[in-house]
Amino acid sequence: MIIEPRVRGFICMTAHPGGCAANVVDQIARVRERGPIRGPRSVLIIGASTGYGLASRIVSAFGCGAKTIGVYFERPGSVKRTASAGWYNSAAFEREATAAGLGAWGYNGDAFSHDAKARVIDLIRSHLDGSVDLIIYSLASPRRIHPSSGQTFNSVIKPIGKPFSGKTIDARSGELGDAQIGVATDEEIDHTVSVMGGDDWRIWIDALQGAGVIASGCCTLAYTYLGPDHTWPIYRDGTIGKAKEDLQRTANELDARLSASGGRALISVNRALVTQASAAIPTVAVYLAMLSPLLRERDRDEGCIEQMGRLFRERLYVDGNIPVDEAGRIRLDDYEMATEVQDAVRARWNQVTKEEFQQLLDVKGYQRDFLRLFGFGVPGIDYGADVDPEVTIPSLEF
């Protein structure tokens, strides 16, 4: 079929296998350009098919030479529709890893389930010499079925205490619009914390530790975002912020537990980027379209792969102690939160109007980055060519 982008709201309903594969190959090349990293040997990435999770897997494999297991929940393609972008990303990663002689295995299913944890433990025992020395938790899901109670939780992006009003960018049209969001109920807050907080991370570590597949000195990481005060009403002070607070509490609990065997549990604060998760958050799109040009001017613009490269090279695997802030967090948002960058954002923020936004925001860049998440707009890809949407992920065939 001829595959074109079909955007609805903050999601693209189609994905291009060739474009997604080219994205993965490009990220691999960037990691290899920087040279090898003395890092982990056996890595589990929970949420491995897009964004920071995918970049973590690429750096682990092609930077450190590690064997990897990726956990994700993605849709395969059929004769009538494309697969999800994460499916094509994972297929491309496995093809490249296999060609490079790197072990790579995947589990496609509900990561929240007990079955996922049991199946992954089997994979670790079968393929990773019985243990892992790095565990990345990078899930982004709107829904969770609790594995024990069976209760369904649905996350929401809502403010707490007072309604939210702000600007947003339509990813399809590039037009500036207004977003109005009502206040979250107590139930919605609890549901969001259950989906996006630390409970499932804790259950994963419980299961892995109980099975004896966590190596001595193993590090586990989860990712978060803080951002400037412009985004706080809908992010840090909203339902997502409550979930991230729970994630931090979980990190502290797990760190105390793993430290007994020389391990760590840490939160990495990453920079704001156009991802499938961030595209759903009003105001963040406007902020990203303003932020990226400011960082490019200072030669400080980074994508997911550069962020994860710095995480491994300059934070996790350095001589001595891992550098953290006063709250015990790894900070990779340092370029974004630099005083001169945020001063420039503040100076421009209230000038963003429907008449002037094109001069202040890189809207085309935001749209380009959004579509590229789904394999569109990638240089060198013939989008007029007939392509097969059914692509296999080798390790899932067994």
C-alpha positions, 0 to 999 in steps of 0.5 A: 500500500501507499502509506500517508500520515493520517493525523487525529488530534495528538496521534498519527493513525498510520506509520511508515515501516521504511521511515521508522527503520531509517530513524532507528538506523540514524540513531544507531549511527549517532551512538556509534560515532561517539565510540564505545561505552563501558557500561551494562552487559544485560539490559531490560527496557520496560517500554522499549519501542519509542522515545526515551525507552527506544533510545535507551535500548539503542545506547545499551546495545550499540554503545555498550555492546549489551544484550537487551530485552525490550518490553512493549505493547504494539500493534502489528500490521495487516493487509489493511492497516499499518503497524504502530510506529513502535512495532516498526521501530522494534523490528528495525532494532532487532534486525540491526542488532542481529546483524551486529551480533548483538542479542536482542529479544522482545515481549509484546504484551501488557507490561502491567500483567503478571504474565509479562513479568513471568515471561520476561523472567524466562527470557532473562534466564534463557538469554541473558545468562540469568540476570540483568545489570540495568533495568530501565522503566520507561512506560507511557500508557493511558490505561492500566489493568491492575494485575492482582485486583483486575481493576481498570485505571485510566489516566488523565491530563488535568489540572488540580484545584482550578481549571486550565486555560492555555495555548496549544498547537494542532499537529496536523494544521499547525494552527494555534488553538486554545485548550480548556481543561476542567479540574481533575476529581480525586478519583481521576488523580488516584487513577493517574497515579496508579497508571503513571506512578511507581506501583508497577515499577515496584512490582517489576522489581519485586518479581525480578528480585524474587526470581533472583534475576537481578545482578549484584550492583544492578541499577534501575532507572525511571524517567521524569520531567520537571520543566518551567513554571509555564507548564506547571499548571497542566504538568507538575501541579496537575495529575501527571505531577502527582504520578511523578511524585509517586514515582520519586517516592518509589525510587527512594524506596527501591534505592534503599532496598537495592543499595544493600547489594551495591545497586541503585534506583534513580530518577533521570530528569530528561529534557522536553522533547516531541514524543508521542506522550508529550504531544498529548499535553496542552501548552507543552507543544507551544513550549517545545516550538519555542524551546528548540530554536533557542537551544539550536542557537546555543548548539545545545539541542538534543534528541532522545538519542543524544540525551540517553548518550549523555546519560550513559557516558556522563552520568551512569557509567563514570568513575566515582559516584553518579552525579545527582542533584539535591533531591538525588535525581540525575539531571539531563535537563540542564541545557533546557533549564539554563538561566539564559534559555528560560529567560528568553522563554519568559520574555517571549511567552506572553507574546504568543498570539494567533497573529504573532505565533509564527514569528515566535514559534518553530511550528514547522519544526514541531510538525516535522518532529511529530510526523517523524515519530511515525516514520514520515518526512524522513530524508531518503524515503520514497513515500510514493512507493508501494510498501508492505505494512506487514513487518515481522519482529524476529524474536516474537516468532518463537 
